[in-house]
Structure formats: C-alpha cells, structure tokens
Amino acid sequence: MAYQGLSLEGKKALIFGGTSGLGKSIAMGFAEAGADVVPVSRRAEEVAKTAAEIRAHGRRALELTGDVTQRGDIQRVIDGMRKEFGRIDILVNSAGTTKRAPSLDYPDEEWNRVMNVNLNGTWYACQMVGRVMRDQMYGRIINIASIGAFLSLHEVAPYCASKGAVAMLTRSLGNEWMKYNITVNAIAPGVFETPLNRSVIHEPGRKASILSHTPMQRFGTLEEIKGVAIFLASESASFVTASVVSVDGGFMAMGIGP
C-alpha cells in the first residue's frame, strides 16, 4: 500500500462540539486535509456558519444539531450522516463544559452537568459510532481530554475528574477495539484560549500561574491543535492507539524552574 501521509482525502469526519474552540479548529483542519466534515453542536446557527466555512474549502458538510448527553440526538446525527455519506471514518469528541467553584460548595447539579457532557457524552458517542465503525471494520476516534486528566487544576475538580475518566476510557477502548481496526486516542490540550475558558485564564493571578508553569511562556493557539488531530485521524497514525497525546507547551513536563 502506498504511503498515505497526512491526507484525509475522501474521509468522512464527525465532530461533536465542532462549531467552536478546539473542535471548530479541528473541523477546519480536517477540511483542509481533504475530509468531508459534519460539525455538530446544539446551536443551528453555529452549525450553519461552520458548515459554510467547510464548504469554502471545497468539502462537503452536513448541518446537523445535537446534544451529546442525549442518545436520541446522537442516533439522529449518525443516521443523517450515514444516509448522506454512507460511512463514518473519523469521530472527534470535543463537546465539553466546566464550572469553576470551590469543591466544598460545588452543587450536585453542576457536578452532574459537567459529567454528563464531558464523560457521558463522550461514552455515548464512542459506543454508538463505534458500532458503525465495527461494522465497516475501520475507524479513527479522537477524544479531547485535558492536562487536568493528570494534574489538579484549581477549583475545577469535577472537570479534572471527568477528563481523567475520558483518558482512561480512551485507553480501554483503544485496547478493546483494535480487533475491529478502530484506533482510539485522545488529545490532552494544555491551556488554549477558547470561548469556554477565556474569562478564567485571563484573571491576573491565574494567568501568571499558568505561564509560570509553561516552558513556552504562552497559551496555545487554536491553529496549533490541528496538526496532532490530523495525524491521529490519518494513516500515518495506523500503529497508534490507546494513547493520550499532550499538546501543552511543555506544561506537564515542567519541574523546578531556574
């Protein structure tokens, strides 16, 4: 077989949480690499806008909305994509949420909301799309974890717990599903400026703390998430599964500085 490199030409990609932040950047990267892309979120206007941008790259896109905490929504998206594209080659689980609050005062409803979106939504999509990939004996699944899967982040304990579970889910499924020619990997981003976290990371004390623990001395840019996602979705990563790849400017490797 000829080396396919980093091309996604002809691949069909489904991205939950694909209309903002890291998910949208990955959607654009996939389109630039040759894939047809279905960017899903709950807001129809954002889906339409992102789909138009994908088409501007000369790729096909579908405008499907859905809530990852609802299996019925996920199934409707799967059915719509299979009807139009015939298959699902790539799944990215990028839908996520957080809330910062002291752990002793964290309300149950917020804990459940964070877990439902970040962990349950990822599990539902992996399981349901995984069945499609099993039947076609091919698939690339990329989950979005976090450096918070491995390190404590101040006053976001439920978020860290959910992302730690996503990392372990990734490893478990990557091990179990290789027999179906499905790779399952995760990206653990460091601190990227997104609509979800912008107000938090720019708090003076928090920003200084983050940068003091980041050897590159800056936040990541959304463009910098594309490359690793394209790699994991491509044939270049055919021997990579059950892995969690950090994209963090060296944050997790930072020890005692000078």
Salt bridges, closest charged atoms under 4 A:
GLU9 OE2 - ARG59 NH1 3.38
GLU32 OE2 - HIS57 NE2 3.91
GLU32 OE2 - LYS226 NZ 3.02
ASP36 OD2 - LYS12 NZ 2.56
GLU53 OE2 - LYS24 NZ 2.88
GLU63 OE2 - ARG55 NH1 3.10
ASP73 OD1 - ARG76 NH2 3.56
ASP89 OD1 - ARG87 NE 2.61
GLU110 OE1 - ARG113 NH2 2.79
ASP135 OD1 - ARG134 NE 3.23
GLU155 OE1 - ARG100 NE 3.19
GLU155 OE2 - HIS154 NE2 3.63
GLU193 OE2 - ARG198 NE 2.93
GLU193 OE1 - HIS202 NE2 3.02
GLU203 OE1 - ARG100 NH1 2.52
GLU223 OE2 - LYS226 NZ 3.07
GLU224 OE2 - ARG218 NH2 2.76
GLU235 OE1 - ARG140 NH2 3.42
